Amino acid sequence: MWATVSDAEWYVCGSAATPPLSESDEKARIIPKTVMSLEECLEYIKEDEYVEVTPKSMRMRKVLLDHLERKRATK
């Protein structure tokens, strides 16, 4: 399911060295995406999120994309 986006910060342009994988990392499972209808998305989102609908896809997004602006808005 969706993790709270405010918990993780992503740096798209930066690259980092890949650490060596341990045996426990190889056994980690990735949870497949959850397909939700428009009504389910609207019930699921919080007040600081919105649903973006295009002809090809549907996304749940934060209203304030910058994590610093989100922190300032919560104060």
C-alpha positions in Angstrom: 0.0 0.0 0.0 1.1 3.6 -0.1 3.6 4.8 2.4 3.4 8.3 3.7 5.2 10.4 1.2 6.3 12.9 3.8 8.5 10.2 5.4 10.8 9.8 2.4 12.7 12.4 0.4 13.7 11.6 -3.1 16.6 13.2 -5.1 15.9 12.4 -8.7 19.0 13.9 -10.3 21.5 12.7 -7.8 23.2 9.3 -8.1 24.8 7.3 -5.4 27.1 4.4 -5.3 25.3 1.1 -5.0 26.2 -0.7 -1.7 26.8 -4.5 -1.9 23.8 -6.6 -1.3 23.6 -9.0 1.5 21.8 -12.3 1.5 18.9 -10.8 3.4 18.5 -8.0 0.8 18.1 -10.6 -1.9 15.2 -12.1 -0.1 13.3 -8.8 0.3 10.0 -8.7 -1.6 8.7 -5.8 -3.4 5.0 -5.2 -3.0 3.2 -4.7 -6.3 1.2 -1.5 -6.8 -2.4 -1.3 -5.7 -4.9 -0.5 -8.4 -7.6 1.8 -7.0 -10.7 3.3 -8.6 -11.2 7.0 -8.7 -13.7 6.7 -5.8 -11.2 4.7 -3.7 -8.5 7.3 -4.3 -10.7 10.1 -3.3 -11.6 8.3 -0.1 -7.9 7.5 0.6 -6.2 10.8 0.1 -5.5 13.3 2.9 -6.2 17.0 2.9 -2.7 17.9 1.6 -3.0 15.6 -1.4 -5.0 15.5 -4.7 -5.8 13.0 -7.4 -4.4 13.8 -10.9 -6.4 12.1 -13.6 -5.2 11.9 -17.2 -6.5 9.8 -20.1 -3.7 7.2 -19.5 -3.2 7.3 -15.8 -4.4 8.3 -12.3 -1.9 9.5 -9.6 -2.1 10.7 -6.0 0.1 13.7 -5.4 1.0 16.1 -2.7 -0.3 19.7 -3.1 3.1 21.1 -2.0 5.8 19.1 -3.7 8.8 20.7 -2.0 9.4 19.0 1.4 10.6 22.3 3.0 7.4 24.0 2.0 5.4 21.2 3.5 7.3 21.5 6.8 6.7 25.3 6.8 3.0 24.8 6.1 2.5 22.4 9.0 3.9 25.0 11.5 
